[in-house]
Amino acid sequence: MNQKFTKPAYPQTNRKAERAIRTLMAMWHNQQIFEDSKDRQQKFKRFINFYNTVKPHKAISGKTPYAFLEDYFSHEV
């Protein structure tokens, strides 16, 4: 995974990053106890899988991001 940086003094991009961090902290990090760095990494991967394939999202009509992309790519251009 590559690290990406937001543009300095560009609040639109930073707002998205801050919201993503807030979601991660509320739904995952604050709900876990980690034994070590390896355990934290494993639990993070499981959470990302859950977030993208199981949890419905209001912004995309109650679909998971995975289901949304499946529908999107199943239609011809």
mmCIF file of the N, C-alpha and C atoms, coordinates in Angstrom:
data_MODEL
# 
_entry.id   MODEL 
# 
loop_
_atom_site.group_PDB 
_atom_site.id 
_atom_site.type_symbol 
_atom_site.label_atom_id 
_atom_site.label_alt_id 
_atom_site.label_comp_id 
_atom_site.label_asym_id 
_atom_site.label_entity_id 
_atom_site.label_seq_id 
_atom_site.pdbx_PDB_ins_code 
_atom_site.Cartn_x 
_atom_site.Cartn_y 
_atom_site.Cartn_z 
_atom_site.occupancy 
_atom_site.B_iso_or_equiv 
_atom_site.pdbx_formal_charge 
_atom_site.auth_seq_id 
_atom_site.auth_comp_id 
_atom_site.auth_asym_id 
_atom_site.auth_atom_id 
_atom_site.pdbx_PDB_model_num 
ATOM 1   N N  . MET A 1 1  ? 0.850   -1.173 0.000   1.00 0.00 ? 1  MET A N  1 
ATOM 2   C CA . MET A 1 1  ? 0.000   0.000  0.000   1.00 0.00 ? 1  MET A CA 1 
ATOM 3   C C  . MET A 1 1  ? 0.899   1.240  0.000   1.00 0.00 ? 1  MET A C  1 
ATOM 4   N N  . ASN A 1 2  ? 0.616   2.175  -0.846  1.00 0.00 ? 2  ASN A N  1 
ATOM 5   C CA . ASN A 1 2  ? 1.390   3.400  -0.910  1.00 0.00 ? 2  ASN A CA 1 
ATOM 6   C C  . ASN A 1 2  ? 0.784   4.467  -0.019  1.00 0.00 ? 2  ASN A C  1 
ATOM 7   N N  . GLN A 1 3  ? 1.643   5.233  0.607   1.00 0.00 ? 3  GLN A N  1 
ATOM 8   C CA . GLN A 1 3  ? 1.181   6.328  1.440   1.00 0.00 ? 3  GLN A CA 1 
ATOM 9   C C  . GLN A 1 3  ? 0.854   7.515  0.551   1.00 0.00 ? 3  GLN A C  1 
ATOM 10  N N  . LYS A 1 4  ? -0.254  8.167  0.828   1.00 0.00 ? 4  LYS A N  1 
ATOM 11  C CA . LYS A 1 4  ? -0.644  9.350  0.068   1.00 0.00 ? 4  LYS A CA 1 
ATOM 12  C C  . LYS A 1 4  ? -0.741  10.528 1.015   1.00 0.00 ? 4  LYS A C  1 
ATOM 13  N N  . PHE A 1 5  ? -0.367  11.694 0.534   1.00 0.00 ? 5  PHE A N  1 
ATOM 14  C CA . PHE A 1 5  ? -0.409  12.900 1.338   1.00 0.00 ? 5  PHE A CA 1 
ATOM 15  C C  . PHE A 1 5  ? -1.444  13.856 0.760   1.00 0.00 ? 5  PHE A C  1 
ATOM 16  N N  . THR A 1 6  ? -2.099  14.595 1.633   1.00 0.00 ? 6  THR A N  1 
ATOM 17  C CA . THR A 1 6  ? -3.046  15.605 1.171   1.00 0.00 ? 6  THR A CA 1 
ATOM 18  C C  . THR A 1 6  ? -2.273  16.864 0.796   1.00 0.00 ? 6  THR A C  1 
ATOM 19  N N  . LYS A 1 7  ? -2.894  17.692 -0.033  1.00 0.00 ? 7  LYS A N  1 
ATOM 20  C CA . LYS A 1 7  ? -2.266  18.950 -0.427  1.00 0.00 ? 7  LYS A CA 1 
ATOM 21  C C  . LYS A 1 7  ? -2.283  19.910 0.763   1.00 0.00 ? 7  LYS A C  1 
ATOM 22  N N  . PRO A 1 8  ? -1.183  20.596 1.009   1.00 0.00 ? 8  PRO A N  1 
ATOM 23  C CA . PRO A 1 8  ? -1.176  21.602 2.080   1.00 0.00 ? 8  PRO A CA 1 
ATOM 24  C C  . PRO A 1 8  ? -2.212  22.690 1.801   1.00 0.00 ? 8  PRO A C  1 
ATOM 25  N N  . ALA A 1 9  ? -2.870  23.135 2.834   1.00 0.00 ? 9  ALA A N  1 
ATOM 26  C CA . ALA A 1 9  ? -3.863  24.218 2.748   1.00 0.00 ? 9  ALA A CA 1 
ATOM 27  C C  . ALA A 1 9  ? -4.983  23.894 1.768   1.00 0.00 ? 9  ALA A C  1 
ATOM 28  N N  . TYR A 1 10 ? -5.389  22.630 1.712   1.00 0.00 ? 10 TYR A N  1 
ATOM 29  C CA . TYR A 1 10 ? -6.473  22.206 0.835   1.00 0.00 ? 10 TYR A CA 1 
ATOM 30  C C  . TYR A 1 10 ? -7.503  21.440 1.679   1.00 0.00 ? 10 TYR A C  1 
ATOM 31  N N  . PRO A 1 11 ? -8.408  22.167 2.359   1.00 0.00 ? 11 PRO A N  1 
ATOM 32  C CA . PRO A 1 11 ? -9.305  21.542 3.336   1.00 0.00 ? 11 PRO A CA 1 
ATOM 33  C C  . PRO A 1 11 ? -10.236 20.474 2.769   1.00 0.00 ? 11 PRO A C  1 
ATOM 34  N N  . GLN A 1 12 ? -10.580 20.537 1.476   1.00 0.00 ? 12 GLN A N  1 
ATOM 35  C CA . GLN A 1 12 ? -11.479 19.537 0.900   1.00 0.00 ? 12 GLN A CA 1 
ATOM 36  C C  . GLN A 1 12 ? -10.875 18.138 1.011   1.00 0.00 ? 12 GLN A C  1 
ATOM 37  N N  . THR A 1 13 ? -9.616  18.000 0.689   1.00 0.00 ? 13 THR A N  1 
ATOM 38  C CA . THR A 1 13 ? -8.953  16.702 0.756   1.00 0.00 ? 13 THR A CA 1 
ATOM 39  C C  . THR A 1 13 ? -8.723  16.292 2.198   1.00 0.00 ? 13 THR A C  1 
ATOM 40  N N  . ASN A 1 14 ? -8.289  17.219 3.023   1.00 0.00 ? 14 ASN A N  1 
ATOM 41  C CA . ASN A 1 14 ? -8.017  16.909 4.414   1.00 0.00 ? 14 ASN A CA 1 
ATOM 42  C C  . ASN A 1 14 ? -9.288  16.471 5.131   1.00 0.00 ? 14 ASN A C  1 
ATOM 43  N N  . ARG A 1 15 ? -10.421 17.051 4.777   1.00 0.00 ? 15 ARG A N  1 
ATOM 44  C CA . ARG A 1 15 ? -11.702 16.687 5.388   1.00 0.00 ? 15 ARG A CA 1 
ATOM 45  C C  . ARG A 1 15 ? -11.995 15.203 5.148   1.00 0.00 ? 15 ARG A C  1 
ATOM 46  N N  . LYS A 1 16 ? -11.728 14.730 3.933   1.00 0.00 ? 16 LYS A N  1 
ATOM 47  C CA . LYS A 1 16 ? -11.957 13.319 3.610   1.00 0.00 ? 16 LYS A CA 1 
ATOM 48  C C  . LYS A 1 16 ? -11.046 12.426 4.436   1.00 0.00 ? 16 LYS A C  1 
ATOM 49  N N  . ALA A 1 17 ? -9.791  12.821 4.554   1.00 0.00 ? 17 ALA A N  1 
ATOM 50  C CA . ALA A 1 17 ? -8.833  12.031 5.338   1.00 0.00 ? 17 ALA A CA 1 
ATOM 51  C C  . ALA A 1 17 ? -9.236  12.005 6.807   1.00 0.00 ? 17 ALA A C  1 
ATOM 52  N N  . GLU A 1 18 ? -9.629  13.145 7.348   1.00 0.00 ? 18 GLU A N  1 
ATOM 53  C CA . GLU A 1 18 ? -10.032 13.211 8.757   1.00 0.00 ? 18 GLU A CA 1 
ATOM 54  C C  . GLU A 1 18 ? -11.277 12.371 9.016   1.00 0.00 ? 18 GLU A C  1 
ATOM 55  N N  . ARG A 1 19 ? -12.219 12.362 8.091   1.00 0.00 ? 19 ARG A N  1 
ATOM 56  C CA . ARG A 1 19 ? -13.431 11.558 8.257   1.00 0.00 ? 19 ARG A CA 1 
ATOM 57  C C  . ARG A 1 19 ? -13.092 10.072 8.221   1.00 0.00 ? 19 ARG A C  1 
ATOM 58  N N  . ALA A 1 20 ? -12.216 9.682  7.336   1.00 0.00 ? 20 ALA A N  1 
ATOM 59  C CA . ALA A 1 20 ? -11.804 8.278  7.255   1.00 0.00 ? 20 ALA A CA 1 
ATOM 60  C C  . ALA A 1 20 ? -11.119 7.853  8.554   1.00 0.00 ? 20 ALA A C  1 
ATOM 61  N N  . ILE A 1 21 ? -10.265 8.703  9.089   1.00 0.00 ? 21 ILE A N  1 
ATOM 62  C CA . ILE A 1 21 ? -9.582  8.396  10.348  1.00 0.00 ? 21 ILE A CA 1 
ATOM 63  C C  . ILE A 1 21 ? -10.590 8.296  11.489  1.00 0.00 ? 21 ILE A C  1 
ATOM 64  N N  . ARG A 1 22 ? -11.551 9.209  11.535  1.00 0.00 ? 22 ARG A N  1 
ATOM 65  C CA . ARG A 1 22 ? -12.568 9.175  12.595  1.00 0.00 ? 22 ARG A CA 1 
ATOM 66  C C  . ARG A 1 22 ? -13.382 7.888  12.535  1.00 0.00 ? 22 ARG A C  1 
ATOM 67  N N  . THR A 1 23 ? -13.749 7.455  11.328  1.00 0.00 ? 23 THR A N  1 
ATOM 68  C CA . THR A 1 23 ? -14.491 6.203  11.164  1.00 0.00 ? 23 THR A CA 1 
ATOM 69  C C  . THR A 1 23 ? -13.665 5.021  11.647  1.00 0.00 ? 23 THR A C  1 
ATOM 70  N N  . LEU A 1 24 ? -12.403 4.974  11.237  1.00 0.00 ? 24 LEU A N  1 
ATOM 71  C CA . LEU A 1 24 ? -11.521 3.881  11.674  1.00 0.00 ? 24 LEU A CA 1 
ATOM 72  C C  . LEU A 1 24 ? -11.391 3.842  13.192  1.00 0.00 ? 24 LEU A C  1 
ATOM 73  N N  . MET A 1 25 ? -11.212 4.984  13.795  1.00 0.00 ? 25 MET A N  1 
ATOM 74  C CA . MET A 1 25 ? -11.044 5.037  15.248  1.00 0.00 ? 25 MET A CA 1 
ATOM 75  C C  . MET A 1 25 ? -12.318 4.588  15.966  1.00 0.00 ? 25 MET A C  1 
ATOM 76  N N  . ALA A 1 26 ? -13.463 5.055  15.512  1.00 0.00 ? 26 ALA A N  1 
ATOM 77  C CA . ALA A 1 26 ? -14.722 4.730  16.188  1.00 0.00 ? 26 ALA A CA 1 
ATOM 78  C C  . ALA A 1 26 ? -15.154 3.285  15.978  1.00 0.00 ? 26 ALA A C  1 
ATOM 79  N N  . MET A 1 27 ? -15.028 2.798  14.759  1.00 0.00 ? 27 MET A N  1 
ATOM 80  C CA . MET A 1 27 ? -15.546 1.463  14.448  1.00 0.00 ? 27 MET A CA 1 
ATOM 81  C C  . MET A 1 27 ? -14.557 0.341  14.699  1.00 0.00 ? 27 MET A C  1 
ATOM 82  N N  . TRP A 1 28 ? -13.274 0.654  14.739  1.00 0.00 ? 28 TRP A N  1 
ATOM 83  C CA . TRP A 1 28 ? -12.292 -0.413 14.844  1.00 0.00 ? 28 TRP A CA 1 
ATOM 84  C C  . TRP A 1 28 ? -11.318 -0.223 16.001  1.00 0.00 ? 28 TRP A C  1 
ATOM 85  N N  . HIS A 1 29 ? -10.507 0.790  15.947  1.00 0.00 ? 29 HIS A N  1 
ATOM 86  C CA . HIS A 1 29 ? -9.403  0.951  16.890  1.00 0.00 ? 29 HIS A CA 1 
ATOM 87  C C  . HIS A 1 29 ? -9.869  1.039  18.336  1.00 0.00 ? 29 HIS A C  1 
ATOM 88  N N  . ASN A 1 30 ? -10.884 1.826  18.606  1.00 0.00 ? 30 ASN A N  1 
ATOM 89  C CA . ASN A 1 30 ? -11.354 2.002  19.983  1.00 0.00 ? 30 ASN A CA 1 
ATOM 90  C C  . ASN A 1 30 ? -12.121 0.793  20.501  1.00 0.00 ? 30 ASN A C  1 
ATOM 91  N N  . GLN A 1 31 ? -12.447 -0.150 19.630  1.00 0.00 ? 31 GLN A N  1 
ATOM 92  C CA . GLN A 1 31 ? -13.207 -1.337 20.023  1.00 0.00 ? 31 GLN A CA 1 
ATOM 93  C C  . GLN A 1 31 ? -12.305 -2.557 20.256  1.00 0.00 ? 31 GLN A C  1 
ATOM 94  N N  . GLN A 1 32 ? -11.019 -2.409 20.071  1.00 0.00 ? 32 GLN A N  1 
ATOM 95  C CA . GLN A 1 32 ? -10.093 -3.540 20.109  1.00 0.00 ? 32 GLN A CA 1 
ATOM 96  C C  . GLN A 1 32 ? -9.059  -3.400 21.215  1.00 0.00 ? 32 GLN A C  1 
ATOM 97  N N  . ILE A 1 33 ? -8.556  -4.543 21.632  1.00 0.00 ? 33 ILE A N  1 
ATOM 98  C CA . ILE A 1 33 ? -7.369  -4.597 22.475  1.00 0.00 ? 33 ILE A CA 1 
ATOM 99  C C  . ILE A 1 33 ? -6.343  -5.365 21.664  1.00 0.00 ? 33 ILE A C  1 
ATOM 100 N N  . PHE A 1 34 ? -5.170  -4.789 21.499  1.00 0.00 ? 34 PHE A N  1 
ATOM 101 C CA . PHE A 1 34 ? -4.141  -5.389 20.661  1.00 0.00 ? 34 PHE A CA 1 
ATOM 102 C C  . PHE A 1 34 ? -3.031  -5.979 21.517  1.00 0.00 ? 34 PHE A C  1 
ATOM 103 N N  . GLU A 1 35 ? -2.648  -7.195 21.183  1.00 0.00 ? 35 GLU A N  1 
ATOM 104 C CA . GLU A 1 35 ? -1.553  -7.846 21.901  1.00 0.00 ? 35 GLU A CA 1 
ATOM 105 C C  . GLU A 1 35 ? -0.211  -7.270 21.480  1.00 0.00 ? 35 GLU A C  1 
ATOM 106 N N  . ASP A 1 36 ? -0.063  -7.015 20.196  1.00 0.00 ? 36 ASP A N  1 
ATOM 107 C CA . ASP A 1 36 ? 1.183   -6.486 19.660  1.00 0.00 ? 36 ASP A CA 1 
ATOM 108 C C  . ASP A 1 36 ? 0.910   -5.912 18.269  1.00 0.00 ? 36 ASP A C  1 
ATOM 109 N N  . SER A 1 37 ? 1.956   -5.465 17.624  1.00 0.00 ? 37 SER A N  1 
ATOM 110 C CA . SER A 1 37 ? 1.831   -4.847 16.307  1.00 0.00 ? 37 SER A CA 1 
ATOM 111 C C  . SER A 1 37 ? 1.279   -5.820 15.265  1.00 0.00 ? 37 SER A C  1 
ATOM 112 N N  . LYS A 1 38 ? 1.706   -7.059 15.320  1.00 0.00 ? 38 LYS A N  1 
ATOM 113 C CA . LYS A 1 38 ? 1.232   -8.072 14.366  1.00 0.00 ? 38 LYS A CA 1 
ATOM 114 C C  . LYS A 1 38 ? -0.266  -8.329 14.554  1.00 0.00 ? 38 LYS A C  1 
ATOM 115 N N  . ASP A 1 39 ? -0.706  -8.412 15.793  1.00 0.00 ? 39 ASP A N  1 
ATOM 116 C CA . ASP A 1 39 ? -2.127  -8.609 16.097  1.00 0.00 ? 39 ASP A CA 1 
ATOM 117 C C  . ASP A 1 39 ? -2.944  -7.423 15.590  1.00 0.00 ? 39 ASP A C  1 
ATOM 118 N N  . ARG A 1 40 ? -2.414  -6.213 15.803  1.00 0.00 ? 40 ARG A N  1 
ATOM 119 C CA . ARG A 1 40 ? -3.103  -4.998 15.334  1.00 0.00 ? 40 ARG A CA 1 
ATOM 120 C C  . ARG A 1 40 ? -3.246  -5.019 13.816  1.00 0.00 ? 40 ARG A C  1 
ATOM 121 N N  . GLN A 1 41 ? -2.208  -5.398 13.115  1.00 0.00 ? 41 GLN A N  1 
ATOM 122 C CA . GLN A 1 41 ? -2.237  -5.448 11.654  1.00 0.00 ? 41 GLN A CA 1 
ATOM 123 C C  . GLN A 1 41 ? -3.248  -6.486 11.172  1.00 0.00 ? 41 GLN A C  1 
ATOM 124 N N  . GLN A 1 42 ? -3.283  -7.649 11.809  1.00 0.00 ? 42 GLN A N  1 
ATOM 125 C CA . GLN A 1 42 ? -4.233  -8.697 11.417  1.00 0.00 ? 42 GLN A CA 1 
ATOM 126 C C  . GLN A 1 42 ? -5.675  -8.234 11.644  1.00 0.00 ? 42 GLN A C  1 
ATOM 127 N N  . LYS A 1 43 ? -5.936  -7.619 12.784  1.00 0.00 ? 43 LYS A N  1 
ATOM 128 C CA . LYS A 1 43 ? -7.285  -7.134 13.080  1.00 0.00 ? 43 LYS A CA 1 
ATOM 129 C C  . LYS A 1 43 ? -7.690  -6.007 12.136  1.00 0.00 ? 43 LYS A C  1 
ATOM 130 N N  . PHE A 1 44 ? -6.722  -5.203 11.724  1.00 0.00 ? 44 PHE A N  1 
ATOM 131 C CA . PHE A 1 44 ? -7.013  -4.131 10.772  1.00 0.00 ? 44 PHE A CA 1 
ATOM 132 C C  . PHE A 1 44 ? -7.431  -4.715 9.427   1.00 0.00 ? 44 PHE A C  1 
ATOM 133 N N  . LYS A 1 45 ? -6.711  -5.721 8.961   1.00 0.00 ? 45 LYS A N  1 
ATOM 134 C CA . LYS A 1 45 ? -7.061  -6.364 7.688   1.00 0.00 ? 45 LYS A CA 1 
ATOM 135 C C  . LYS A 1 45 ? -8.459  -6.969 7.750   1.00 0.00 ? 45 LYS A C  1 
ATOM 136 N N  . ARG A 1 46 ? -8.803  -7.588 8.868   1.00 0.00 ? 46 ARG A N  1 
ATOM 137 C CA . ARG A 1 46 ? -10.145 -8.161 9.021   1.00 0.00 ? 46 ARG A CA 1 
ATOM 138 C C  . ARG A 1 46 ? -11.207 -7.072 9.018   1.00 0.00 ? 46 ARG A C  1 
ATOM 139 N N  . PHE A 1 47 ? -10.922 -5.936 9.680   1.00 0.00 ? 47 PHE A N  1 
ATOM 140 C CA . PHE A 1 47 ? -11.882 -4.840 9.695   1.00 0.00 ? 47 PHE A CA 1 
ATOM 141 C C  . PHE A 1 47 ? -12.096 -4.273 8.294   1.00 0.00 ? 47 PHE A C  1 
ATOM 142 N N  . ILE A 1 48 ? -11.018 -4.064 7.548   1.00 0.00 ? 48 ILE A N  1 
ATOM 143 C CA . ILE A 1 48 ? -11.141 -3.530 6.189   1.00 0.00 ? 48 ILE A CA 1 
ATOM 144 C C  . ILE A 1 48 ? -11.960 -4.479 5.321   1.00 0.00 ? 48 ILE A C  1 
ATOM 145 N N  . ASN A 1 49 ? -11.754 -5.769 5.477   1.00 0.00 ? 49 ASN A N  1 
ATOM 146 C CA . ASN A 1 49 ? -12.559 -6.746 4.741   1.00 0.00 ? 49 ASN A CA 1 
ATOM 147 C C  . ASN A 1 49 ? -14.034 -6.615 5.123   1.00 0.00 ? 49 ASN A C  1 
ATOM 148 N N  . PHE A 1 50 ? -14.325 -6.524 6.413   1.00 0.00 ? 50 PHE A N  1 
ATOM 149 C CA . PHE A 1 50 ? -15.697 -6.340 6.885   1.00 0.00 ? 50 PHE A CA 1 
ATOM 150 C C  . PHE A 1 50 ? -16.298 -5.056 6.313   1.00 0.00 ? 50 PHE A C  1 
ATOM 151 N N  . TYR A 1 51 ? -15.559 -3.958 6.407   1.00 0.00 ? 51 TYR A N  1 
ATOM 152 C CA . TYR A 1 51 ? -16.047 -2.649 5.974   1.00 0.00 ? 51 TYR A CA 1 
ATOM 153 C C  . TYR A 1 51 ? -16.374 -2.631 4.484   1.00 0.00 ? 51 TYR A C  1 
ATOM 154 N N  . ASN A 1 52 ? -15.582 -3.320 3.684   1.00 0.00 ? 52 ASN A N  1 
ATOM 155 C CA . ASN A 1 52 ? -15.773 -3.301 2.235   1.00 0.00 ? 52 ASN A CA 1 
ATOM 156 C C  . ASN A 1 52 ? -16.702 -4.382 1.699   1.00 0.00 ? 52 ASN A C  1 
ATOM 157 N N  . THR A 1 53 ? -16.906 -5.470 2.430   1.00 0.00 ? 53 THR A N  1 
ATOM 158 C CA . THR A 1 53 ? -17.694 -6.583 1.885   1.00 0.00 ? 53 THR A CA 1 
ATOM 159 C C  . THR A 1 53 ? -18.943 -6.939 2.684   1.00 0.00 ? 53 THR A C  1 
ATOM 160 N N  . VAL A 1 54 ? -19.068 -6.450 3.911   1.00 0.00 ? 54 VAL A N  1 
ATOM 161 C CA . VAL A 1 54 ? -20.209 -6.831 4.752   1.00 0.00 ? 54 VAL A CA 1 
ATOM 162 C C  . VAL A 1 54 ? -21.069 -5.638 5.141   1.00 0.00 ? 54 VAL A C  1 
ATOM 163 N N  . LYS A 1 55 ? -20.462 -4.548 5.570   1.00 0.00 ? 55 LYS A N  1 
ATOM 164 C CA . LYS A 1 55 ? -21.192 -3.408 6.108   1.00 0.00 ? 55 LYS A CA 1 
ATOM 165 C C  . LYS A 1 55 ? -21.850 -2.580 4.998   1.00 0.00 ? 55 LYS A C  1 
ATOM 166 N N  . PRO A 1 56 ? -23.179 -2.459 5.022   1.00 0.00 ? 56 PRO A N  1 
ATOM 167 C CA . PRO A 1 56 ? -23.862 -1.606 4.044   1.00 0.00 ? 56 PRO A CA 1 
ATOM 168 C C  . PRO A 1 56 ? -23.530 -0.128 4.293   1.00 0.00 ? 56 PRO A C  1 
ATOM 169 N N  . HIS A 1 57 ? -23.471 0.653  3.222   1.00 0.00 ? 57 HIS A N  1 
ATOM 170 C CA . HIS A 1 57 ? -23.152 2.076  3.320   1.00 0.00 ? 57 HIS A CA 1 
ATOM 171 C C  . HIS A 1 57 ? -24.330 2.901  2.797   1.00 0.00 ? 57 HIS A C  1 
ATOM 172 N N  . LYS A 1 58 ? -24.776 3.855  3.586   1.00 0.00 ? 58 LYS A N  1 
ATOM 173 C CA . LYS A 1 58 ? -25.903 4.709  3.189   1.00 0.00 ? 58 LYS A CA 1 
ATOM 174 C C  . LYS A 1 58 ? -25.614 5.482  1.909   1.00 0.00 ? 58 LYS A C  1 
ATOM 175 N N  . ALA A 1 59 ? -24.380 5.946  1.756   1.00 0.00 ? 59 ALA A N  1 
ATOM 176 C CA . ALA A 1 59 ? -24.037 6.794  0.613   1.00 0.00 ? 59 ALA A CA 1 
ATOM 177 C C  . ALA A 1 59 ? -24.123 6.060  -0.718  1.00 0.00 ? 59 ALA A C  1 
ATOM 178 N N  . ILE A 1 60 ? -24.117 4.739  -0.700  1.00 0.00 ? 60 ILE A N  1 
ATOM 179 C CA . ILE A 1 60 ? -24.217 3.975  -1.956  1.00 0.00 ? 60 ILE A CA 1 
ATOM 180 C C  . ILE A 1 60 ? -25.430 3.039  -1.909  1.00 0.00 ? 60 ILE A C  1 
ATOM 181 N N  . SER A 1 61 ? -26.553 3.612  -1.495  1.00 0.00 ? 61 SER A N  1 
ATOM 182 C CA . SER A 1 61 ? -27.862 2.944  -1.505  1.00 0.00 ? 61 SER A CA 1 
ATOM 183 C C  . SER A 1 61 ? -27.902 1.652  -0.692  1.00 0.00 ? 61 SER A C  1 
ATOM 184 N N  . GLY A 1 62 ? -27.217 1.637  0.430   1.00 0.00 ? 62 GLY A N  1 
ATOM 185 C CA . GLY A 1 62 ? -27.267 0.482  1.313   1.00 0.00 ? 62 GLY A CA 1 
ATOM 186 C C  . GLY A 1 62 ? -26.459 -0.714 0.833   1.00 0.00 ? 62 GLY A C  1 
ATOM 187 N N  . LYS A 1 63 ? -25.659 -0.528 -0.187  1.00 0.00 ? 63 LYS A N  1 
ATOM 188 C CA . LYS A 1 63 ? -24.806 -1.612 -0.684  1.00 0.00 ? 63 LYS A CA 1 
ATOM 189 C C  . LYS A 1 63 ? -23.451 -1.563 0.015   1.00 0.00 ? 63 LYS A C  1 
ATOM 190 N N  . THR A 1 64 ? -22.739 -2.666 -0.068  1.00 0.00 ? 64 THR A N  1 
ATOM 191 C CA . THR A 1 64 ? -21.346 -2.642 0.379   1.00 0.00 ? 64 THR A CA 1 
ATOM 192 C C  . THR A 1 64 ? -20.514 -2.057 -0.754  1.00 0.00 ? 64 THR A C  1 
ATOM 193 N N  . PRO A 1 65 ? -19.337 -1.511 -0.462  1.00 0.00 ? 65 PRO A N  1 
ATOM 194 C CA . PRO A 1 65 ? -18.485 -1.027 -1.555  1.00 0.00 ? 65 PRO A CA 1 
ATOM 195 C C  . PRO A 1 65 ? -18.182 -2.126 -2.574  1.00 0.00 ? 65 PRO A C  1 
ATOM 196 N N  . TYR A 1 66 ? -17.981 -3.336 -2.109  1.00 0.00 ? 66 TYR A N  1 
ATOM 197 C CA . TYR A 1 66 ? -17.695 -4.448 -3.018  1.00 0.00 ? 66 TYR A CA 1 
ATOM 198 C C  . TYR A 1 66 ? -18.880 -4.707 -3.956  1.00 0.00 ? 66 TYR A C  1 
ATOM 199 N N  . ALA A 1 67 ? -20.093 -4.757 -3.392  1.00 0.00 ? 67 ALA A N  1 
ATOM 200 C CA . ALA A 1 67 ? -21.289 -4.997 -4.213  1.00 0.00 ? 67 ALA A CA 1 
ATOM 201 C C  . ALA A 1 67 ? -21.501 -3.850 -5.207  1.00 0.00 ? 67 ALA A C  1 
ATOM 202 N N  . PHE A 1 68 ? -21.246 -2.627 -4.754  1.00 0.00 ? 68 PHE A N  1 
ATOM 203 C CA . PHE A 1 68 ? -21.387 -1.473 -5.641  1.00 0.00 ? 68 PHE A CA 1 
ATOM 204 C C  . PHE A 1 68 ? -20.451 -1.601 -6.842  1.00 0.00 ? 68 PHE A C  1 
ATOM 205 N N  . LEU A 1 69 ? -19.201 -1.956 -6.594  1.00 0.00 ? 69 LEU A N  1 
ATOM 206 C CA . LEU A 1 69 ? -18.236 -2.102 -7.685  1.00 0.00 ? 69 LEU A CA 1 
ATOM 207 C C  . LEU A 1 69 ? -18.573 -3.288 -8.582  1.00 0.00 ? 69 LEU A C  1 
ATOM 208 N N  . GLU A 1 70 ? -19.073 -4.367 -8.000  1.00 0.00 ? 70 GLU A N  1 
ATOM 209 C CA . GLU A 1 70 ? -19.504 -5.508 -8.826  1.00 0.00 ? 70 GLU A CA 1 
ATOM 210 C C  . GLU A 1 70 ? -20.591 -5.082 -9.794  1.00 0.00 ? 70 GLU A C  1 
ATOM 211 N N  . ASP A 1 71 ? -21.590 -4.351 -9.307  1.00 0.00 ? 71 ASP A N  1 
ATOM 212 C CA . ASP A 1 71 ? -22.666 -3.857 -10.167 1.00 0.00 ? 71 ASP A CA 1 
ATOM 213 C C  . ASP A 1 71 ? -22.128 -2.908 -11.232 1.00 0.00 ? 71 ASP A C  1 
ATOM 214 N N  . TYR A 1 72 ? -21.258 -2.020 -10.815 1.00 0.00 ? 72 TYR A N  1 
ATOM 215 C CA . TYR A 1 72 ? -20.702 -1.024 -11.732 1.00 0.00 ? 72 TYR A CA 1 
ATOM 216 C C  . TYR A 1 72 ? -19.955 -1.698 -12.884 1.00 0.00 ? 72 TYR A C  1 
ATOM 217 N N  . PHE A 1 73 ? -19.112 -2.654 -12.566 1.00 0.00 ? 73 PHE A N  1 
ATOM 218 C CA . PHE A 1 73 ? -18.293 -3.290 -13.603 1.00 0.00 ? 73 PHE A CA 1 
ATOM 219 C C  . PHE A 1 73 ? -19.022 -4.383 -14.388 1.00 0.00 ? 73 PHE A C  1 
ATOM 220 N N  . SER A 1 74 ? -20.221 -4.755 -13.943 1.00 0.00 ? 74 SER A N  1 
ATOM 221 C CA . SER A 1 74 ? -20.965 -5.759 -14.679 1.00 0.00 ? 74 SER A CA 1 
ATOM 222 C C  . SER A 1 74 ? -21.759 -5.145 -15.838 1.00 0.00 ? 74 SER A C  1 
ATOM 223 N N  . HIS A 1 75 ? -21.904 -3.834 -15.862 1.00 0.00 ? 75 HIS A N  1 
ATOM 224 C CA . HIS A 1 75 ? -22.596 -3.157 -16.948 1.00 0.00 ? 75 HIS A CA 1 
ATOM 225 C C  . HIS A 1 75 ? -21.614 -2.798 -18.059 1.00 0.00 ? 75 HIS A C  1 
ATOM 226 N N  . GLU A 1 76 ? -22.073 -2.949 -19.288 1.00 0.00 ? 76 GLU A N  1 
ATOM 227 C CA . GLU A 1 76 ? -21.200 -2.585 -20.396 1.00 0.00 ? 76 GLU A CA 1 
ATOM 228 C C  . GLU A 1 76 ? -21.110 -1.081 -20.545 1.00 0.00 ? 76 GLU A C  1 
ATOM 229 N N  . VAL A 1 77 ? -20.025 -0.626 -21.094 1.00 0.00 ? 77 VAL A N  1 
ATOM 230 C CA . VAL A 1 77 ? -19.774 0.815  -21.236 1.00 0.00 ? 77 VAL A CA 1 
ATOM 231 C C  . VAL A 1 77 ? -20.543 1.377  -22.390 1.00 0.00 ? 77 VAL A C  1 
# 
